[in-house]
Amino acid sequence: MRKNLTDTRVLRTPALGTLQYMSGYTPTHIGIPKNHADFERMSVVLFRELLEDPNVKRLGRSGQKQYGIDLLGYRKGNLKKLVGIQCKKKQPNAKLTTTEARKEIRKALKYRPLLSEYIIVTTAGDDTKLDQLATELTKQQADKRRRIKIQIWGWDTLEDLIDRYSGYPNPRFGS
């Protein structure tokens, strides 16, 4: 059965592509986790869905060198598509700076085996400057013959992703 597209709303985002929602759809507001550990734990659940890898896990433990990576997984279980994720919990109204992002990306580029994707997720809002930085650094790596896709997702993108994956336990995020 085909859906009547006249009854849908279209949302286009760089991170998600094109999403279609039924008319009358209201995105869920997801509360920001209270601390970094909760943000990491909840991100594991989300990235298991996004990557289609039930084995996404936190990397190492506190005090160990983590190369700017909090979570590791494989895209669709493909061992050639290793994905590193950095979770940056920010205080309300604080932003993730390009300096902070560059520092984390520099560390992640040293991780072995090489990552095919690196995603920084943050509780700060989406930011065009950070999107541009990720695109520029991805291109710089490609110019060096390194295949890695770098992305930075703010809370707005994360809320959309949480909404998109209806099986995701939304109440676990936030207060």
One Martini backbone bead per residue (centre of mass of N, CA, C, O) as a GRO file, in nm:
protein
  175
    1MET     BB    1   0.096   0.037   0.024
    2ARG     BB    2   0.058   0.368  -0.047
    3LYS     BB    3   0.148   0.671   0.038
    4ASN     BB    4   0.030   0.989   0.090
    5LEU     BB    5   0.234   1.264   0.017
    6THR     BB    6   0.031   1.500   0.090
    7ASP     BB    7   0.056   1.397   0.414
    8THR     BB    8   0.349   1.525   0.421
    9ARG     BB    9   0.661   1.604   0.572
   10VAL     BB   10   0.968   1.766   0.492
   11LEU     BB   11   1.310   1.683   0.594
   12ARG     BB   12   1.634   1.842   0.565
   13THR     BB   13   1.956   1.692   0.637
   14PRO     BB   14   2.286   1.625   0.638
   15ALA     BB   15   2.282   1.366   0.829
   16LEU     BB   16   1.983   1.231   0.725
   17GLY     BB   17   1.851   1.368   0.502
   18THR     BB   18   1.543   1.257   0.398
   19LEU     BB   19   1.238   1.323   0.569
   20GLN     BB   20   0.919   1.172   0.646
   21TYR     BB   21   0.611   1.306   0.766
   22MET     BB   22   0.326   1.307   0.900
   23SER     BB   23   0.072   1.473   0.936
   24GLY     BB   24   0.082   1.600   1.267
   25TYR     BB   25   0.367   1.579   1.330
   26THR     BB   26   0.560   1.570   1.639
   27PRO     BB   27   0.837   1.619   1.768
   28THR     BB   28   1.037   1.507   2.009
   29HIS     BB   29   1.136   1.602   2.319
   30ILE     BB   30   1.465   1.567   2.440
   31GLY     BB   31   1.635   1.526   2.710
   32ILE     BB   32   1.922   1.601   2.855
   33PRO     BB   33   2.161   1.460   2.993
   34LYS     BB   34   2.317   1.500   3.311
   35ASN     BB   35   2.568   1.318   3.210
   36HIS     BB   36   2.826   1.167   3.049
   37ALA     BB   37   2.764   0.869   3.112
   38ASP     BB   38   2.471   0.877   3.008
   39PHE     BB   39   2.535   0.970   2.723
   40GLU     BB   40   2.699   0.722   2.647
   41ARG     BB   41   2.494   0.497   2.708
   42MET     BB   42   2.273   0.612   2.514
   43SER     BB   43   2.451   0.608   2.257
   44VAL     BB   44   2.482   0.309   2.232
   45VAL     BB   45   2.188   0.247   2.168
   46LEU     BB   46   2.166   0.423   1.914
   47PHE     BB   47   2.419   0.301   1.752
   48ARG     BB   48   2.310   0.018   1.723
   49GLU     BB   49   2.094   0.114   1.525
   50LEU     BB   50   2.245   0.291   1.313
   51LEU     BB   51   2.474   0.058   1.249
   52GLU     BB   52   2.375  -0.232   1.285
   53ASP     BB   53   2.523  -0.293   1.588
   54PRO     BB   54   2.512  -0.483   1.882
   55ASN     BB   55   2.845  -0.416   1.957
   56VAL     BB   56   2.840  -0.155   2.061
   57LYS     BB   57   3.098   0.024   2.252
   58ARG     BB   58   3.286   0.108   2.498
   59LEU     BB   59   3.604   0.253   2.538
   60GLY     BB   60   3.729   0.134   2.780
   61ARG     BB   61   3.849   0.335   3.050
   62SER     BB   62   3.909   0.528   3.286
   63GLY     BB   63   4.243   0.660   3.207
   64GLN     BB   64   4.252   0.575   2.923
   65LYS     BB   65   4.349   0.568   2.611
   66GLN     BB   66   4.106   0.693   2.340
   67TYR     BB   67   4.144   0.879   2.084
   68GLY     BB   68   3.861   1.037   2.089
   69ILE     BB   69   3.701   0.769   2.195
   70ASP     BB   70   3.399   0.615   2.325
   71LEU     BB   71   3.294   0.459   2.064
   72LEU     BB   72   3.245   0.130   1.903
   73GLY     BB   73   3.188   0.021   1.555
   74TYR     BB   74   3.005  -0.143   1.290
   75ARG     BB   75   2.891  -0.113   0.982
   76LYS     BB   76   2.688  -0.372   0.943
   77GLY     BB   77   2.939  -0.561   1.046
   78ASN     BB   78   3.174  -0.434   0.888
   79LEU     BB   79   3.521  -0.469   0.925
   80LYS     BB   80   3.579  -0.210   0.717
   81LYS     BB   81   3.363  -0.026   0.915
   82LEU     BB   82   3.492   0.169   1.133
   83VAL     BB   83   3.342   0.335   1.424
   84GLY     BB   84   3.383   0.650   1.578
   85ILE     BB   85   3.277   0.793   1.900
   86GLN     BB   86   3.211   1.119   2.034
   87CYS     BB   87   3.117   1.245   2.354
   88LYS     BB   88   2.974   1.584   2.417
   89LYS     BB   89   2.909   1.723   2.708
   90LYS     BB   90   2.717   2.011   2.768
   91GLN     BB   91   2.632   2.290   2.882
   92PRO     BB   92   2.404   2.502   2.898
   93ASN     BB   93   2.461   2.707   2.613
   94ALA     BB   94   2.691   2.552   2.511
   95LYS     BB   95   2.968   2.503   2.295
   96LEU     BB   96   3.120   2.359   2.034
   97THR     BB   97   3.433   2.387   1.926
   98THR     BB   98   3.666   2.380   1.680
   99THR     BB   99   3.902   2.315   1.867
  100GLU     BB  100   3.782   2.066   2.002
  101ALA     BB  101   3.726   1.906   1.745
  102ARG     BB  102   4.015   1.895   1.633
  103LYS     BB  103   4.141   1.747   1.871
  104GLU     BB  104   3.970   1.486   1.846
  105ILE     BB  105   4.036   1.421   1.550
  106ARG     BB  106   4.341   1.394   1.576
  107LYS     BB  107   4.327   1.150   1.765
  108ALA     BB  108   4.152   0.957   1.584
  109LEU     BB  109   4.367   0.941   1.344
  110LYS     BB  110   4.559   0.745   1.542
  111TYR     BB  111   4.390   0.511   1.527
  112ARG     BB  112   4.409   0.148   1.577
  113PRO     BB  113   4.246   0.090   1.352
  114LEU     BB  114   4.119   0.242   1.101
  115LEU     BB  115   3.884   0.468   1.034
  116SER     BB  116   3.583   0.533   0.838
  117GLU     BB  117   3.446   0.676   1.092
  118TYR     BB  118   3.367   1.002   1.249
  119ILE     BB  119   3.173   1.093   1.546
  120ILE     BB  120   3.041   1.383   1.683
  121VAL     BB  121   2.860   1.414   1.982
  122THR     BB  122   2.622   1.665   2.108
  123THR     BB  123   2.440   1.878   2.334
  124ALA     BB  124   2.478   2.076   2.144
  125GLY     BB  125   2.403   2.248   1.892
  126ASP     BB  126   2.383   2.295   1.589
  127ASP     BB  127   2.664   2.373   1.346
  128THR     BB  128   2.789   2.504   1.063
  129LYS     BB  129   3.092   2.519   1.132
  130LEU     BB  130   3.113   2.212   1.202
  131ASP     BB  131   3.019   2.103   0.931
  132GLN     BB  132   3.247   2.234   0.766
  133LEU     BB  133   3.482   2.108   0.912
  134ALA     BB  134   3.414   1.813   0.850
  135THR     BB  135   3.428   1.843   0.542
  136GLU     BB  136   3.718   1.950   0.521
  137LEU     BB  137   3.859   1.706   0.670
  138THR     BB  138   3.762   1.490   0.477
  139LYS     BB  139   3.903   1.609   0.228
  140GLN     BB  140   4.193   1.611   0.335
  141GLN     BB  141   4.206   1.303   0.366
  142ALA     BB  142   4.149   1.234   0.070
  143ASP     BB  143   4.404   1.386  -0.039
  144LYS     BB  144   4.574   1.156   0.143
  145ARG     BB  145   4.420   0.873   0.094
  146ARG     BB  146   4.194   0.888   0.319
  147ARG     BB  147   3.915   0.695   0.432
  148ILE     BB  148   3.705   0.939   0.587
  149LYS     BB  149   3.420   1.016   0.780
  150ILE     BB  150   3.324   1.335   0.905
  151GLN     BB  151   3.118   1.416   1.197
  152ILE     BB  152   2.877   1.662   1.340
  153TRP     BB  153   2.642   1.626   1.611
  154GLY     BB  154   2.380   1.769   1.736
  155TRP     BB  155   2.095   1.770   1.921
  156ASP     BB  156   1.900   1.803   1.684
  157THR     BB  157   1.992   1.547   1.535
  158LEU     BB  158   1.948   1.347   1.766
  159GLU     BB  159   1.645   1.387   1.793
  160ASP     BB  160   1.578   1.290   1.506
  161LEU     BB  161   1.697   1.005   1.543
  162ILE     BB  162   1.525   0.915   1.777
  163ASP     BB  163   1.258   0.949   1.623
  164ARG     BB  164   1.324   0.758   1.380
  165TYR     BB  165   1.374   0.539   1.611
  166SER     BB  166   1.107   0.394   1.754
  167GLY     BB  167   1.266   0.168   1.936
  168TYR     BB  168   1.370   0.384   2.099
  169PRO     BB  169   1.424   0.478   2.441
  170ASN     BB  170   1.334   0.786   2.506
  171PRO     BB  171   1.304   0.803   2.829
  172ARG     BB  172   1.622   0.770   2.885
  173PHE     BB  173   1.630   1.051   2.812
  174GLY     BB  174   1.691   1.248   3.053
  175SER     BB  175   1.484   1.335   3.337
   0.00000   0.00000   0.00000
